[in-house]
Structures are given as C-alpha cells and as structure tokens.
Amino acid sequence: MIPSVNTKIIATIGPANKSLDKIIALIKAGATVFRLNCSHGTHPEFRKVISDIRKAEKENKTVITIILDLQGPKIRLNRFKTPVNIATGSDFTFSLCKNTDDNPDEVCIAYQALSNETCAGQRVFIDDGKIELRIKSINGAKIVTEVKKGGILNPRKGVNLPDSCLSLPSLTEQDIEDVKFGVKHDVDYIALSFVRSKKDVTELRGLLTKLKSRIGVISKIEKPEALKDLRGITEASDAVLVARGDLGVEIDLERVPAVQKEILDLGKITKTPVIVATQMLETMTKNPMPTRAEVTDVFQAVKDGADAVMLSGETAVGDFPIEAVKMMKKIIKESEKTTNQKSRTIELSADTDKAIASMASAITDKINAKFICCFTASGWTAKLISKTSIKHPILAFIQTKDIARRINLYRGVTPVNMNNNISDFDSMFEILNKKIKIEKLAEIGNKIVVVAGSPFGQTGSTNLMRVHTVY
C-alpha cells in the first residue's frame, strides 16, 4: 500500500495509452497522477478516459489524481493538410486565420490580431523552438518571415512570439467550457496555461467558485511575465508546474535551470507543491532507453525537492509509455536514496501547525520510525509535513475522496480513506492501530509518529504530536 518512492509520477494520456488496460499498466508501473491535455482531445474522449481511470483506481484499490490541463491562450498553426519542409535561409509567408480549423489548404497562424500586435524584426518560434523565424514584413493578413532555423511544419504546432506584447485573455471561451466539463466529471486539478500574474489565478478561482467547485488550481509557469509575479502566483495556487517547453522558448534557454531551482525553492517556503515537466525522458518517445543527460535531469529535479515529475509525449504518443514510467520510478528511487541524509534542524515557527509538522518530521527521521501519519480534514497538515523534506512515507488519514485525490499529488503522501468518525484521542489511536494491522502497514513493536488536531475535523487545528508503538 505504501509506494516505494515519494516523488509522484504524472503520466499524460494520449493515443498510446488511453485504453483501460494501458491505464492499469501505467498505474502498476508507478504512475499515480494522470494528465488530460485539452490541446489534444475532445470531451467525449476525455469522458471515456476519466471513467476508465476511476475503474482502474477501484480495481487496484489505490488513489489516482486527474489533472485537466487547459489549452490557454496558446497561438497555434491551423490544421493544414500536408506537413511543409521549410529551409534555413529561405522566406516563408504565413496567412492569419481565426481558428485552427480554417484554411486547410494553406499554412496559417490562428490569431488574426497578430498583424496589429507584432512588427518587423521580431522573432517567431514554432514547435517549442524547433523552428525559428524572424518577421520581415506584415501585409494585411500575410506575415512574411525569414527562416533562421528550418524544419518541418506540422499542423497545430504551437507558436511563440517572445518579443511581442499580445492581448490574449487568461481564460479563453474554450477554456471556460473545458473547466465546466472538468467540474462536471470530478477532475481533481485544473492546470491553467500561460499564467502571467496572480490575477489570472484569481480569475480561474472565481469561475470555480461560481460553479461551486473545490477543484485545485495548478499554475503553469511558462511566460516571462510570470517570473515577475512568481511569489504572488505561487501563493495563490494549489500547485505550480514548471512548463519548460514554452518557458525555454520565451526566455533564454540557459536561464531555465536557474528558474526551475528558484520555483522549487519558493515552493518549500510557501508550502506549495511543484511539478517539473517537459522533455524529462523525451528520447523514450521513440527509444526504449533515455539519455544520460535525461536521467541526470530527473535525478536532480527529485533531489531539489520536486513533488512530482511529469511525462508528456513519452506516455501520450510514445512507443514505450510503460517503460518510460518504470524508468522514471527507477531514477526517482535512486535519487531519493541520496536525499535528506543529513540531520535537519527543526523549523521554529510562530504557527503551531507548522512548528508541529517540522518537529514531527525531524523526530520521525531521528528515531527512524516506520512512517509518519496525520489525521487531516483539508489535507493542509499532510502538505506541511510533505514540505519538511521528510524522507519517510507520510500516511494521511482522511474521510473524503476529493481530498484524498487532491493530496495524492504531494510528495511522500499516501492518502488512506477512513470511514470512522473520530471523537477523541483514545478512539483515534485505537482506529489507527487496527487499520495498520489490517492493512499490514507495520508490525507489532514498530514506532510511528502521529500528528493530529483537536477539535477533530476542523481545518487548521493541528496541535498534537505523539510517538505511537504498534501493539
């Protein structure tokens, strides 16, 4: 029941893995979170996938988290019929169209306002920077570019304009429809693309409140504007995602590792889970083994404190989706062996819950308890303990499925559903001891550290820590 690694693995669903059998195989390989990418899929397809994930969750007696990743105000090429090879040094002209379904006989950028929001000399990147162009002239609905780095143009690939100031909304009409779909079908997180400021997060929160939903919000950091309001965005979010694909196009590529480390460090300070994503094992899309550089990348992200690492094309469209998850798990396991080996000082906080979480984590490590467990109504205590860099597993006892699936994203946290109503400390330890023995989580004589709060079931009441010996 307790996973062998603490860092969570997110697998993106796509054509390579959307069957029930593949979903079950991914769970057995180590995936505990699934991402549905609204840029590549329809509501009927997602409805079937969500149903299958819930079936797999029940069949495997586990907790699975679902993230619905919004398209956001992403500029894309249209769905033109045939890929086009453009040569370095040549000129290439793009038309402008309203949406990606327009003008299938020519290559279009699906953003009609572009002619008024960019100018000659500015850069254009396509497909995460694989193709680089520079604008030569703008003639009405035609953009003439010089090809600085050529390649094959494929339909619906993303377009980045790092030098342009674009008047795009944080939530498009399609995003709003996708959010409504996610609420209706009980996804656990909504990932907001191209966040530029805390205001964008607040806008999504307002929509969710209007829909009477408690779904968590993940802010994707992929725009240079977001770096100016990083603290505000992080504090306003339930989690943040380092989207290195677009980020590496929008800012100088060599800055990405430093930004990633900054976000990971900020997550520890603000107690916000951080996901590291994009091209982590990209080679495994077409090959059964990753490169040494990719292995090092995953290893370091885990060592730096990532709550989760994400596979995108590797699982969605790759030839080796199961193998990619298994490899990710191996790397995580090796990295976690070398993490948190030094003695830590207790974080002295004026907040009782934070102080207890830090003390309980340090004691768990010091006495080498079997694990640390907490009783939590909202998941807040589990998050606090997770962010203390504890190397032992964290069992979070909760009473609702939505909170269980939410906290399943946190590093080291394993949700345990409790059907019992706890009214006092004596019954709490009795129920805990019984559950541990039934689930064979520990043996008689093993020590565990327990964190809880009184009054029971009240958010923010963490005020108890006790070392319990299983009897």
KAPEBEL-V181496 format. One record per run of one state. SS is the DSSP state (a for helix, b for strand, c for the rest). FROM is the first residue (numbers start at 1). LEN is the number of residues. Records with the same first field share a line. If there is no record, write none. Layout:
SS=FROM-LEN ; FROM-LEN
This chain:
c=1-7 ; 13-7 ; 30-3 ; 38-5 ; 60-5 ; 70-5 ; 78-6 ; 87-4 ; 97-11 ; 110-4 ; 118-5 ; 127-4 ; 140-2 ; 150-1 ; 154-4 ; 161-12 ; 185-4 ; 193-5 ; 211-5 ; 222-2 ; 229-1 ; 237-2 ; 251-2 ; 271-2 ; 278-4 ; 286-6 ; 304-4 ; 312-1 ; 317-4 ; 338-14 ; 368-4 ; 376-4 ; 387-7 ; 399-2 ; 408-5 ; 418-7 ; 439-8 ; 454-8 ; 470-2
b=8-5 ; 33-5 ; 65-5 ; 75-3 ; 84-3 ; 91-6 ; 108-2 ; 123-4 ; 131-9 ; 142-8 ; 151-3 ; 158-3 ; 189-4 ; 216-6 ; 239-5 ; 273-5 ; 308-4 ; 372-4 ; 394-5 ; 413-5 ; 447-7 ; 462-8
a=20-10 ; 43-17 ; 114-4 ; 173-12 ; 198-13 ; 224-5 ; 230-7 ; 244-7 ; 253-18 ; 282-4 ; 292-12 ; 313-4 ; 321-17 ; 352-16 ; 380-7 ; 401-7 ; 425-14
